[in-house]
Every structure is written in C-alpha cells, then in structure tokens.
C-alpha cells in the first residue's frame, strides 16, 4: 500500500491514469466516448 501511495505522489503516469479513470479527464485534442446501453424496459 505504501508503494501505491508513493506512486500517486510522484509518478505522472499513475496520476494521469487515476484522473482519467475516476474523474473522466481527457487531454486536449482527445475525444471521449461513452457507450450507453439501451434500456431493458421496453
């Protein structure tokens, strides 16, 4: 666990991965896609 905390503090790639996954951040020029499944209530 200490290793993960240290990576979050110091590793840029780990920080970017977390921001993308948890917060939905994207870089300028990127396009974000969201897949929406149809409702089952038909």
mmCIF entry with sequence, helices, sheets and N, C-alpha, C, O atoms, coordinates in Angstrom:
data_MODEL
# 
_entry.id   MODEL 
# 
_entity.id                         1 
_entity.type                       polymer 
_entity.pdbx_number_of_molecules   1 
# 
_entity_poly.entity_id                      1 
_entity_poly.type                           'polypeptide(L)' 
_entity_poly.nstd_linkage                   no 
_entity_poly.nstd_monomer                   no 
_entity_poly.pdbx_seq_one_letter_code       
;(UNK)(UNK)(UNK)(UNK)(UNK)(UNK)(UNK)(UNK)(UNK)(UNK)(UNK)(UNK)(UNK)(UNK)(UNK)(UNK)
(UNK)(UNK)(UNK)(UNK)(UNK)(UNK)(UNK)(UNK)(UNK)(UNK)(UNK)(UNK)(UNK)(UNK)(UNK)(UNK)
(UNK)(UNK)(UNK)(UNK)(UNK)(UNK)(UNK)(UNK)(UNK)(UNK)
;
_entity_poly.pdbx_seq_one_letter_code_can   XXXXXXXXXXXXXXXXXXXXXXXXXXXXXXXXXXXXXXXXXX 
_entity_poly.pdbx_strand_id                 A 
# 
loop_
_entity_poly_seq.entity_id 
_entity_poly_seq.num 
_entity_poly_seq.mon_id 
_entity_poly_seq.hetero 
1 1  UNK n 
1 2  UNK n 
1 3  UNK n 
1 4  UNK n 
1 5  UNK n 
1 6  UNK n 
1 7  UNK n 
1 8  UNK n 
1 9  UNK n 
1 10 UNK n 
1 11 UNK n 
1 12 UNK n 
1 13 UNK n 
1 14 UNK n 
1 15 UNK n 
1 16 UNK n 
1 17 UNK n 
1 18 UNK n 
1 19 UNK n 
1 20 UNK n 
1 21 UNK n 
1 22 UNK n 
1 23 UNK n 
1 24 UNK n 
1 25 UNK n 
1 26 UNK n 
1 27 UNK n 
1 28 UNK n 
1 29 UNK n 
1 30 UNK n 
1 31 UNK n 
1 32 UNK n 
1 33 UNK n 
1 34 UNK n 
1 35 UNK n 
1 36 UNK n 
1 37 UNK n 
1 38 UNK n 
1 39 UNK n 
1 40 UNK n 
1 41 UNK n 
1 42 UNK n 
# 
_struct_asym.id          A 
_struct_asym.entity_id   1 
# 
loop_
_struct_conf.conf_type_id 
_struct_conf.id 
_struct_conf.pdbx_PDB_helix_id 
_struct_conf.beg_label_comp_id 
_struct_conf.beg_label_asym_id 
_struct_conf.beg_label_seq_id 
_struct_conf.pdbx_beg_PDB_ins_code 
_struct_conf.end_label_comp_id 
_struct_conf.end_label_asym_id 
_struct_conf.end_label_seq_id 
_struct_conf.pdbx_end_PDB_ins_code 
_struct_conf.beg_auth_comp_id 
_struct_conf.beg_auth_asym_id 
_struct_conf.beg_auth_seq_id 
_struct_conf.end_auth_comp_id 
_struct_conf.end_auth_asym_id 
_struct_conf.end_auth_seq_id 
_struct_conf.pdbx_PDB_helix_class 
_struct_conf.details 
_struct_conf.pdbx_PDB_helix_length 
HELX_P HELX_P1 AA1 UNK A 2  ? UNK A 10 ? UNK A 2  UNK A 10 1 ? 9  
HELX_P HELX_P2 AA2 UNK A 12 ? UNK A 23 ? UNK A 12 UNK A 23 1 ? 12 
# 
_struct_conf_type.id          HELX_P 
_struct_conf_type.criteria    ? 
_struct_conf_type.reference   ? 
# 
loop_
_atom_site.group_PDB 
_atom_site.id 
_atom_site.type_symbol 
_atom_site.label_atom_id 
_atom_site.label_alt_id 
_atom_site.label_comp_id 
_atom_site.label_asym_id 
_atom_site.label_entity_id 
_atom_site.label_seq_id 
_atom_site.pdbx_PDB_ins_code 
_atom_site.Cartn_x 
_atom_site.Cartn_y 
_atom_site.Cartn_z 
_atom_site.occupancy 
_atom_site.B_iso_or_equiv 
_atom_site.pdbx_formal_charge 
_atom_site.auth_seq_id 
_atom_site.auth_comp_id 
_atom_site.auth_asym_id 
_atom_site.auth_atom_id 
_atom_site.pdbx_PDB_model_num 
ATOM 1   N N  . UNK A 1 1  ? 0.821   -1.185 0.000   1.00 0.00 ? 1  UNK A N  1 
ATOM 2   C CA . UNK A 1 1  ? 0.000   0.000  0.000   1.00 0.00 ? 1  UNK A CA 1 
ATOM 3   C C  . UNK A 1 1  ? 0.871   1.258  0.000   1.00 0.00 ? 1  UNK A C  1 
ATOM 4   O O  . UNK A 1 1  ? 0.550   2.243  -0.665  1.00 0.00 ? 1  UNK A O  1 
ATOM 5   N N  . UNK A 1 2  ? 1.966   1.218  0.743   1.00 0.00 ? 2  UNK A N  1 
ATOM 6   C CA . UNK A 1 2  ? 2.866   2.373  0.769   1.00 0.00 ? 2  UNK A CA 1 
ATOM 7   C C  . UNK A 1 2  ? 3.416   2.658  -0.622  1.00 0.00 ? 2  UNK A C  1 
ATOM 8   O O  . UNK A 1 2  ? 3.597   3.812  -1.010  1.00 0.00 ? 2  UNK A O  1 
ATOM 9   N N  . UNK A 1 3  ? 3.674   1.596  -1.357  1.00 0.00 ? 3  UNK A N  1 
ATOM 10  C CA . UNK A 1 3  ? 4.202   1.752  -2.718  1.00 0.00 ? 3  UNK A CA 1 
ATOM 11  C C  . UNK A 1 3  ? 3.183   2.477  -3.599  1.00 0.00 ? 3  UNK A C  1 
ATOM 12  O O  . UNK A 1 3  ? 3.553   3.357  -4.376  1.00 0.00 ? 3  UNK A O  1 
ATOM 13  N N  . UNK A 1 4  ? 1.916   2.118  -3.486  1.00 0.00 ? 4  UNK A N  1 
ATOM 14  C CA . UNK A 1 4  ? 0.873   2.762  -4.282  1.00 0.00 ? 4  UNK A CA 1 
ATOM 15  C C  . UNK A 1 4  ? 0.735   4.244  -3.929  1.00 0.00 ? 4  UNK A C  1 
ATOM 16  O O  . UNK A 1 4  ? 0.574   5.085  -4.813  1.00 0.00 ? 4  UNK A O  1 
ATOM 17  N N  . UNK A 1 5  ? 0.795   4.554  -2.657  1.00 0.00 ? 5  UNK A N  1 
ATOM 18  C CA . UNK A 1 5  ? 0.703   5.948  -2.214  1.00 0.00 ? 5  UNK A CA 1 
ATOM 19  C C  . UNK A 1 5  ? 1.877   6.744  -2.763  1.00 0.00 ? 5  UNK A C  1 
ATOM 20  O O  . UNK A 1 5  ? 1.701   7.866  -3.239  1.00 0.00 ? 5  UNK A O  1 
ATOM 21  N N  . UNK A 1 6  ? 3.059   6.176  -2.698  1.00 0.00 ? 6  UNK A N  1 
ATOM 22  C CA . UNK A 1 6  ? 4.246   6.861  -3.218  1.00 0.00 ? 6  UNK A CA 1 
ATOM 23  C C  . UNK A 1 6  ? 4.129   7.109  -4.715  1.00 0.00 ? 6  UNK A C  1 
ATOM 24  O O  . UNK A 1 6  ? 4.514   8.172  -5.204  1.00 0.00 ? 6  UNK A O  1 
ATOM 25  N N  . UNK A 1 7  ? 3.595   6.125  -5.447  1.00 0.00 ? 7  UNK A N  1 
ATOM 26  C CA . UNK A 1 7  ? 3.418   6.287  -6.894  1.00 0.00 ? 7  UNK A CA 1 
ATOM 27  C C  . UNK A 1 7  ? 2.415   7.400  -7.199  1.00 0.00 ? 7  UNK A C  1 
ATOM 28  O O  . UNK A 1 7  ? 2.606   8.169  -8.140  1.00 0.00 ? 7  UNK A O  1 
ATOM 29  N N  . UNK A 1 8  ? 1.351   7.486  -6.406  1.00 0.00 ? 8  UNK A N  1 
ATOM 30  C CA . UNK A 1 8  ? 0.377   8.553  -6.611  1.00 0.00 ? 8  UNK A CA 1 
ATOM 31  C C  . UNK A 1 8  ? 0.985   9.928  -6.373  1.00 0.00 ? 8  UNK A C  1 
ATOM 32  O O  . UNK A 1 8  ? 0.584   10.906 -7.005  1.00 0.00 ? 8  UNK A O  1 
ATOM 33  N N  . UNK A 1 9  ? 1.935   10.003 -5.479  1.00 0.00 ? 9  UNK A N  1 
ATOM 34  C CA . UNK A 1 9  ? 2.582   11.279 -5.176  1.00 0.00 ? 9  UNK A CA 1 
ATOM 35  C C  . UNK A 1 9  ? 3.611   11.677 -6.228  1.00 0.00 ? 9  UNK A C  1 
ATOM 36  O O  . UNK A 1 9  ? 3.783   12.863 -6.510  1.00 0.00 ? 9  UNK A O  1 
ATOM 37  N N  . UNK A 1 10 ? 4.299   10.689 -6.812  1.00 0.00 ? 10 UNK A N  1 
ATOM 38  C CA . UNK A 1 10 ? 5.476   11.012 -7.625  1.00 0.00 ? 10 UNK A CA 1 
ATOM 39  C C  . UNK A 1 10 ? 5.391   10.619 -9.098  1.00 0.00 ? 10 UNK A C  1 
ATOM 40  O O  . UNK A 1 10 ? 6.085   11.215 -9.922  1.00 0.00 ? 10 UNK A O  1 
ATOM 41  N N  . UNK A 1 11 ? 4.571   9.645  -9.453  1.00 0.00 ? 11 UNK A N  1 
ATOM 42  C CA . UNK A 1 11 ? 4.559   9.124  -10.821 1.00 0.00 ? 11 UNK A CA 1 
ATOM 43  C C  . UNK A 1 11 ? 3.468   9.791  -11.661 1.00 0.00 ? 11 UNK A C  1 
ATOM 44  O O  . UNK A 1 11 ? 2.278   9.627  -11.391 1.00 0.00 ? 11 UNK A O  1 
ATOM 45  N N  . UNK A 1 12 ? 3.886   10.542 -12.676 1.00 0.00 ? 12 UNK A N  1 
ATOM 46  C CA . UNK A 1 12 ? 2.938   11.264 -13.533 1.00 0.00 ? 12 UNK A CA 1 
ATOM 47  C C  . UNK A 1 12 ? 1.960   10.339 -14.246 1.00 0.00 ? 12 UNK A C  1 
ATOM 48  O O  . UNK A 1 12 ? 0.777   10.660 -14.355 1.00 0.00 ? 12 UNK A O  1 
ATOM 49  N N  . UNK A 1 13 ? 2.438   9.197  -14.732 1.00 0.00 ? 13 UNK A N  1 
ATOM 50  C CA . UNK A 1 13 ? 1.560   8.279  -15.439 1.00 0.00 ? 13 UNK A CA 1 
ATOM 51  C C  . UNK A 1 13 ? 0.484   7.697  -14.523 1.00 0.00 ? 13 UNK A C  1 
ATOM 52  O O  . UNK A 1 13 ? -0.660  7.519  -14.939 1.00 0.00 ? 13 UNK A O  1 
ATOM 53  N N  . UNK A 1 14 ? 0.849   7.405  -13.287 1.00 0.00 ? 14 UNK A N  1 
ATOM 54  C CA . UNK A 1 14 ? -0.120  6.898  -12.322 1.00 0.00 ? 14 UNK A CA 1 
ATOM 55  C C  . UNK A 1 14 ? -1.162  7.974  -12.018 1.00 0.00 ? 14 UNK A C  1 
ATOM 56  O O  . UNK A 1 14 ? -2.351  7.669  -11.922 1.00 0.00 ? 14 UNK A O  1 
ATOM 57  N N  . UNK A 1 15 ? -0.741  9.200  -11.868 1.00 0.00 ? 15 UNK A N  1 
ATOM 58  C CA . UNK A 1 15 ? -1.667  10.300 -11.606 1.00 0.00 ? 15 UNK A CA 1 
ATOM 59  C C  . UNK A 1 15 ? -2.620  10.505 -12.783 1.00 0.00 ? 15 UNK A C  1 
ATOM 60  O O  . UNK A 1 15 ? -3.818  10.702 -12.583 1.00 0.00 ? 15 UNK A O  1 
ATOM 61  N N  . UNK A 1 16 ? -2.094  10.459 -14.003 1.00 0.00 ? 16 UNK A N  1 
ATOM 62  C CA . UNK A 1 16 ? -2.930  10.625 -15.185 1.00 0.00 ? 16 UNK A CA 1 
ATOM 63  C C  . UNK A 1 16 ? -3.941  9.482  -15.307 1.00 0.00 ? 16 UNK A C  1 
ATOM 64  O O  . UNK A 1 16 ? -5.109  9.716  -15.617 1.00 0.00 ? 16 UNK A O  1 
ATOM 65  N N  . UNK A 1 17 ? -3.501  8.268  -15.067 1.00 0.00 ? 17 UNK A N  1 
ATOM 66  C CA . UNK A 1 17 ? -4.389  7.109  -15.166 1.00 0.00 ? 17 UNK A CA 1 
ATOM 67  C C  . UNK A 1 17 ? -5.545  7.229  -14.172 1.00 0.00 ? 17 UNK A C  1 
ATOM 68  O O  . UNK A 1 17 ? -6.694  6.948  -14.513 1.00 0.00 ? 17 UNK A O  1 
ATOM 69  N N  . UNK A 1 18 ? -5.242  7.638  -12.966 1.00 0.00 ? 18 UNK A N  1 
ATOM 70  C CA . UNK A 1 18 ? -6.275  7.793  -11.944 1.00 0.00 ? 18 UNK A CA 1 
ATOM 71  C C  . UNK A 1 18 ? -7.239  8.922  -12.306 1.00 0.00 ? 18 UNK A C  1 
ATOM 72  O O  . UNK A 1 18 ? -8.450  8.774  -12.146 1.00 0.00 ? 18 UNK A O  1 
ATOM 73  N N  . UNK A 1 19 ? -6.716  10.040 -12.790 1.00 0.00 ? 19 UNK A N  1 
ATOM 74  C CA . UNK A 1 19 ? -7.575  11.161 -13.179 1.00 0.00 ? 19 UNK A CA 1 
ATOM 75  C C  . UNK A 1 19 ? -8.482  10.781 -14.347 1.00 0.00 ? 19 UNK A C  1 
ATOM 76  O O  . UNK A 1 19 ? -9.642  11.192 -14.387 1.00 0.00 ? 19 UNK A O  1 
ATOM 77  N N  . UNK A 1 20 ? -7.973  10.013 -15.281 1.00 0.00 ? 20 UNK A N  1 
ATOM 78  C CA . UNK A 1 20 ? -8.784  9.572  -16.423 1.00 0.00 ? 20 UNK A CA 1 
ATOM 79  C C  . UNK A 1 20 ? -9.875  8.606  -15.968 1.00 0.00 ? 20 UNK A C  1 
ATOM 80  O O  . UNK A 1 20 ? -11.030 8.732  -16.376 1.00 0.00 ? 20 UNK A O  1 
ATOM 81  N N  . UNK A 1 21 ? -9.511  7.646  -15.129 1.00 0.00 ? 21 UNK A N  1 
ATOM 82  C CA . UNK A 1 21 ? -10.451 6.613  -14.722 1.00 0.00 ? 21 UNK A CA 1 
ATOM 83  C C  . UNK A 1 21 ? -11.517 7.148  -13.767 1.00 0.00 ? 21 UNK A C  1 
ATOM 84  O O  . UNK A 1 21 ? -12.707 6.916  -13.976 1.00 0.00 ? 21 UNK A O  1 
ATOM 85  N N  . UNK A 1 22 ? -11.105 7.847  -12.745 1.00 0.00 ? 22 UNK A N  1 
ATOM 86  C CA . UNK A 1 22 ? -12.041 8.276  -11.698 1.00 0.00 ? 22 UNK A CA 1 
ATOM 87  C C  . UNK A 1 22 ? -12.768 9.571  -12.033 1.00 0.00 ? 22 UNK A C  1 
ATOM 88  O O  . UNK A 1 22 ? -13.938 9.734  -11.687 1.00 0.00 ? 22 UNK A O  1 
ATOM 89  N N  . UNK A 1 23 ? -12.080 10.499 -12.708 1.00 0.00 ? 23 UNK A N  1 
ATOM 90  C CA . UNK A 1 23 ? -12.654 11.824 -12.929 1.00 0.00 ? 23 UNK A CA 1 
ATOM 91  C C  . UNK A 1 23 ? -13.074 12.075 -14.377 1.00 0.00 ? 23 UNK A C  1 
ATOM 92  O O  . UNK A 1 23 ? -13.723 13.078 -14.675 1.00 0.00 ? 23 UNK A O  1 
ATOM 93  N N  . UNK A 1 24 ? -12.700 11.157 -15.277 1.00 0.00 ? 24 UNK A N  1 
ATOM 94  C CA . UNK A 1 24 ? -13.091 11.301 -16.675 1.00 0.00 ? 24 UNK A CA 1 
ATOM 95  C C  . UNK A 1 24 ? -12.291 12.351 -17.429 1.00 0.00 ? 24 UNK A C  1 
ATOM 96  O O  . UNK A 1 24 ? -12.748 12.846 -18.459 1.00 0.00 ? 24 UNK A O  1 
ATOM 97  N N  . UNK A 1 25 ? -11.110 12.699 -16.942 1.00 0.00 ? 25 UNK A N  1 
ATOM 98  C CA . UNK A 1 25 ? -10.300 13.713 -17.609 1.00 0.00 ? 25 UNK A CA 1 
ATOM 99  C C  . UNK A 1 25 ? -9.779  13.185 -18.941 1.00 0.00 ? 25 UNK A C  1 
ATOM 100 O O  . UNK A 1 25 ? -9.525  11.991 -19.098 1.00 0.00 ? 25 UNK A O  1 
ATOM 101 N N  . UNK A 1 26 ? -9.625  14.101 -19.896 1.00 0.00 ? 26 UNK A N  1 
ATOM 102 C CA . UNK A 1 26 ? -9.002  13.783 -21.170 1.00 0.00 ? 26 UNK A CA 1 
ATOM 103 C C  . UNK A 1 26 ? -7.986  14.867 -21.489 1.00 0.00 ? 26 UNK A C  1 
ATOM 104 O O  . UNK A 1 26 ? -8.056  15.971 -20.950 1.00 0.00 ? 26 UNK A O  1 
ATOM 105 N N  . UNK A 1 27 ? -7.047  14.550 -22.363 1.00 0.00 ? 27 UNK A N  1 
ATOM 106 C CA . UNK A 1 27 ? -6.044  15.522 -22.781 1.00 0.00 ? 27 UNK A CA 1 
ATOM 107 C C  . UNK A 1 27 ? -6.614  16.377 -23.905 1.00 0.00 ? 27 UNK A C  1 
ATOM 108 O O  . UNK A 1 27 ? -7.504  15.929 -24.629 1.00 0.00 ? 27 UNK A O  1 
ATOM 109 N N  . UNK A 1 28 ? -6.113  17.604 -24.062 1.00 0.00 ? 28 UNK A N  1 
ATOM 110 C CA . UNK A 1 28 ? -6.554  18.442 -25.183 1.00 0.00 ? 28 UNK A CA 1 
ATOM 111 C C  . UNK A 1 28 ? -6.344  17.710 -26.506 1.00 0.00 ? 28 UNK A C  1 
ATOM 112 O O  . UNK A 1 28 ? -5.288  17.123 -26.741 1.00 0.00 ? 28 UNK A O  1 
ATOM 113 N N  . UNK A 1 29 ? -7.342  17.749 -27.351 1.00 0.00 ? 29 UNK A N  1 
ATOM 114 C CA . UNK A 1 29 ? -7.259  17.097 -28.655 1.00 0.00 ? 29 UNK A CA 1 
ATOM 115 C C  . UNK A 1 29 ? -7.802  15.672 -28.649 1.00 0.00 ? 29 UNK A C  1 
ATOM 116 O O  . UNK A 1 29 ? -8.004  15.097 -29.718 1.00 0.00 ? 29 UNK A O  1 
ATOM 117 N N  . UNK A 1 30 ? -8.041  15.093 -27.494 1.00 0.00 ? 30 UNK A N  1 
ATOM 118 C CA . UNK A 1 30 ? -8.604  13.748 -27.412 1.00 0.00 ? 30 UNK A CA 1 
ATOM 119 C C  . UNK A 1 30 ? -10.127 13.833 -27.455 1.00 0.00 ? 30 UNK A C  1 
ATOM 120 O O  . UNK A 1 30 ? -10.716 14.863 -27.126 1.00 0.00 ? 30 UNK A O  1 
ATOM 121 N N  . UNK A 1 31 ? -10.739 12.756 -27.856 1.00 0.00 ? 31 UNK A N  1 
ATOM 122 C CA . UNK A 1 31 ? -12.194 12.656 -27.877 1.00 0.00 ? 31 UNK A CA 1 
ATOM 123 C C  . UNK A 1 31 ? -12.600 11.555 -26.914 1.00 0.00 ? 31 UNK A C  1 
ATOM 124 O O  . UNK A 1 31 ? -12.062 10.448 -26.956 1.00 0.00 ? 31 UNK A O  1 
ATOM 125 N N  . UNK A 1 32 ? -13.553 11.867 -26.048 1.00 0.00 ? 32 UNK A N  1 
ATOM 126 C CA . UNK A 1 32 ? -14.036 10.878 -25.093 1.00 0.00 ? 32 UNK A CA 1 
ATOM 127 C C  . UNK A 1 32 ? -15.336 10.285 -25.618 1.00 0.00 ? 32 UNK A C  1 
ATOM 128 O O  . UNK A 1 32 ? -16.228 11.009 -26.059 1.00 0.00 ? 32 UNK A O  1 
ATOM 129 N N  . UNK A 1 33 ? -15.432 8.970  -25.566 1.00 0.00 ? 33 UNK A N  1 
ATOM 130 C CA . UNK A 1 33 ? -16.632 8.265  -25.996 1.00 0.00 ? 33 UNK A CA 1 
ATOM 131 C C  . UNK A 1 33 ? -17.269 7.601  -24.788 1.00 0.00 ? 33 UNK A C  1 
ATOM 132 O O  . UNK A 1 33 ? -16.578 7.095  -23.905 1.00 0.00 ? 33 UNK A O  1 
ATOM 133 N N  . UNK A 1 34 ? -18.574 7.610  -24.760 1.00 0.00 ? 34 UNK A N  1 
ATOM 134 C CA . UNK A 1 34 ? -19.303 6.931  -23.695 1.00 0.00 ? 34 UNK A CA 1 
ATOM 135 C C  . UNK A 1 34 ? -20.290 5.984  -24.348 1.00 0.00 ? 34 UNK A C  1 
ATOM 136 O O  . UNK A 1 34 ? -21.106 6.400  -25.170 1.00 0.00 ? 34 UNK A O  1 
ATOM 137 N N  . UNK A 1 35 ? -20.219 4.719  -23.988 1.00 0.00 ? 35 UNK A N  1 
ATOM 138 C CA . UNK A 1 35 ? -21.113 3.714  -24.543 1.00 0.00 ? 35 UNK A CA 1 
ATOM 139 C C  . UNK A 1 35 ? -22.322 3.608  -23.637 1.00 0.00 ? 35 UNK A C  1 
ATOM 140 O O  . UNK A 1 35 ? -22.194 3.333  -22.444 1.00 0.00 ? 35 UNK A O  1 
ATOM 141 N N  . UNK A 1 36 ? -23.490 3.826  -24.204 1.00 0.00 ? 36 UNK A N  1 
ATOM 142 C CA . UNK A 1 36 ? -24.737 3.781  -23.446 1.00 0.00 ? 36 UNK A CA 1 
ATOM 143 C C  . UNK A 1 36 ? -25.529 2.583  -23.927 1.00 0.00 ? 36 UNK A C  1 
ATOM 144 O O  . UNK A 1 36 ? -25.836 2.457  -25.112 1.00 0.00 ? 36 UNK A O  1 
ATOM 145 N N  . UNK A 1 37 ? -25.853 1.717  -23.003 1.00 0.00 ? 37 UNK A N  1 
ATOM 146 C CA . UNK A 1 37 ? -26.624 0.523  -23.356 1.00 0.00 ? 37 UNK A CA 1 
ATOM 147 C C  . UNK A 1 37 ? -28.112 0.861  -23.365 1.00 0.00 ? 37 UNK A C  1 
ATOM 148 O O  . UNK A 1 37 ? -28.577 1.649  -22.541 1.00 0.00 ? 37 UNK A O  1 
ATOM 149 N N  . UNK A 1 38 ? -28.849 0.274  -24.282 1.00 0.00 ? 38 UNK A N  1 
ATOM 150 C CA . UNK A 1 38 ? -30.293 0.528  -24.317 1.00 0.00 ? 38 UNK A CA 1 
ATOM 151 C C  . UNK A 1 38 ? -30.964 0.026  -23.040 1.00 0.00 ? 38 UNK A C  1 
ATOM 152 O O  . UNK A 1 38 ? -30.496 -0.918 -22.404 1.00 0.00 ? 38 UNK A O  1 
ATOM 153 N N  . UNK A 1 39 ? -32.054 0.668  -22.686 1.00 0.00 ? 39 UNK A N  1 
ATOM 154 C CA . UNK A 1 39 ? -32.809 0.287  -21.508 1.00 0.00 ? 39 UNK A CA 1 
ATOM 155 C C  . UNK A 1 39 ? -33.478 -1.066 -21.718 1.00 0.00 ? 39 UNK A C  1 
ATOM 156 O O  . UNK A 1 39 ? -33.872 -1.397 -22.836 1.00 0.00 ? 39 UNK A O  1 
ATOM 157 N N  . UNK A 1 40 ? -33.606 -1.840 -20.662 1.00 0.00 ? 40 UNK A N  1 
ATOM 158 C CA . UNK A 1 40 ? -34.260 -3.141 -20.714 1.00 0.00 ? 40 UNK A CA 1 
ATOM 159 C C  . UNK A 1 40 ? -35.777 -3.020 -20.574 1.00 0.00 ? 40 UNK A C  1 
ATOM 160 O O  . UNK A 1 40 ? -36.484 -4.018 -20.717 1.00 0.00 ? 40 UNK A O  1 
ATOM 161 N N  . UNK A 1 41 ? -36.296 -1.814 -20.297 1.00 0.00 ? 41 UNK A N  1 
ATOM 162 C CA . UNK A 1 41 ? -37.708 -1.600 -20.010 1.00 0.00 ? 41 UNK A CA 1 
ATOM 163 C C  . UNK A 1 41 ? -38.531 -1.333 -21.263 1.00 0.00 ? 41 UNK A C  1 
ATOM 164 O O  . UNK A 1 41 ? -39.217 -0.313 -21.323 1.00 0.00 ? 41 UNK A O  1 
ATOM 165 N N  . UNK A 1 42 ? -38.494 -2.182 -22.234 1.00 0.00 ? 42 UNK A N  1 
ATOM 166 C CA . UNK A 1 42 ? -39.265 -1.969 -23.477 1.00 0.00 ? 42 UNK A CA 1 
ATOM 167 C C  . UNK A 1 42 ? -40.460 -2.848 -23.511 1.00 0.00 ? 42 UNK A C  1 
ATOM 168 O O  . UNK A 1 42 ? -41.227 -2.810 -24.473 1.00 0.00 ? 42 UNK A O  1 
# 
